[in-house]
Amino acid sequence: MAMALPLMRRAARAPVKGGVDRPDPFGAVQSAVREGDFDEIIVSTLPARVSKWLRRDLVTRVERLGLPVTALDHRVVMDWSKHLPGG
């Protein structure tokens, strides 16, 4: 997250929030959505072959919370950062 948040802020040219709330990622997202005001949820995971979050169907569960969800493999985030201004 330390690497992803600055990249997302630069890309969005707007404030971006991220956090680690609890060991259960769905519970953390659910809590954040309930307590905050967000336009979109971005889930960045390890590659599918090793991601426990993807095996637990985190993205589909998060989509049910009613906000747009974008799922990114961490390799996409790293490649994407090369194309940002100042990247």
N, C-alpha and C positions, 0 to 999 in steps of 0.2 A: 504494500500500500504506500510505503514511503516513496517509491518510485512512480507509482501510477497517478497519485493525486496531482503532483505538479504538472504532469503531462496532460491530464484531463483539464486542469485549470487553463493551461495555455491553449488547448484546442477549443475549449468552450468560451474562452475570453469572458468568463463569469465565475462566480464563486462555486466551488465544488466541495461537498462534504463527504467524508468517509470515516469509518470507525470500526473498532473491534469492541463488541459489546459483551459477547458471551461465546462459549465454545460451539453452540449450535448456530450455524450461519442463518438458517431460516428464521429462528427466533430473534436473532439480531436484526435482520431486515424487517421483520414484522413489527418489532418494537420501534425501530426508527421511523417506519411509515406511519405508525399510529401517533407518534409524538412530534413528527416534523412536517414540513411542507416541501414536497419534492415533485419535480416534473418527470423524472425518469429514474430507473434503477439500472446501474451498470454492474454486472457480475463478471469479474475477471477470475478465471480458473486456470488451473494447471491443464496440460493437454489431456484429452479425453481418456487416453489409456491409463493415466495415473490419478485422475481427479476423483476423489471421494464425493465431492459436491455433485458432480455430474451423475455419478452412479446412484446417488440418492435423489435424483431428479429435482435438484434445487431450483433450476431455472423455471421449470413448469410450475412449481409450487409458488415461487415468487410472482410469476405472471398472474396468478389468481388473486393477488392483493390489489389488482386494478390499475396499476401504473404501467406505462410502457417499460419493457425490459430489454436491454441489450446485453448479450452474453459474448464475452471476448476470451479467447485463449491468450495466455500471457505472451505468447510469441507474437500475436497480432499487435499487442500493446507495444512491444519492443520495436517491431518493424514500423508501426505507425509513428512512433516518436521520432524517427529519422526524417519524417516529412513535415514536421512542425517547424514554424519559424523559430530559429535559434536552437534547433534540435540537432 
